[in-house]
Amino acid sequence: MDDKTYLSIAYLGMIFGLAIWTWTVVSRSRNMEQRLEAMEQSLKVKSTDADSVAAIDSSEQS
């Protein structure tokens, strides 16, 4: 095979690997966010009380 073919296959493999890694990170982040929301709801805690950043964001939006 030609060197360009090997390089093309390597680049496609790298892009595919990065896509899988990105999908995994986003999926885990969504799962963790859902678990945190469920815990806050079960403890009857407002997100602004549990997170100082959420309190800042909500006051800026008003």
N, C-alpha and C positions, 0 to 999 in steps of 0.2 A: 504494500500500500504506500501511497504517497505521504509525505510528511504533513501536507495540508489536510489530508483526510484524518490522520491521527489528531491533529490539532482541532479540527472541527468536532470530532467525536468527544474530545476532552472538554471543549467549551460547552457543548450540549449537555454533557454529563454534569458539569459544574452548575449550569443554569438549572437543570432538573433537581440537583441536590439542594440548591438554595431555595427553590420553590417548595420542596418538601419541608425544609427546615422552617421557612416562613409560615407555611400552613400550620405546622405543629405549634409554633409559638403563638400565633393568633388564636388557634383553637383552645390552647391551654389558658390563654388570657381571658377569653370569653367564658370558659368554664369557671375560672376562679371568680370572675365578676358576678356570675350568676350565684355562685355559692355564697359570696359575701352579701349579696342582696337578700338571699333567703335567710341568712343568719340574722341580718339586721331586722328583717320582718318578724322572725320568730322571737327575737328579743325586744321587739317594739321600740327600736332605736331609729331615730331619724338619721339620714345620711349626713346632715350638717352637724349633728352632735358627735357622730363617730369619726368624722374626717374634717380636719381644719381646712384643708384645701377646698373641699366641697363648700364649706361655709363662705370662703372668700369668693369662689366662683359664683355662687348664688347671689351674693350681695352685689357683685359687679353687673349681673344680668338685670337686676331690678331697676 
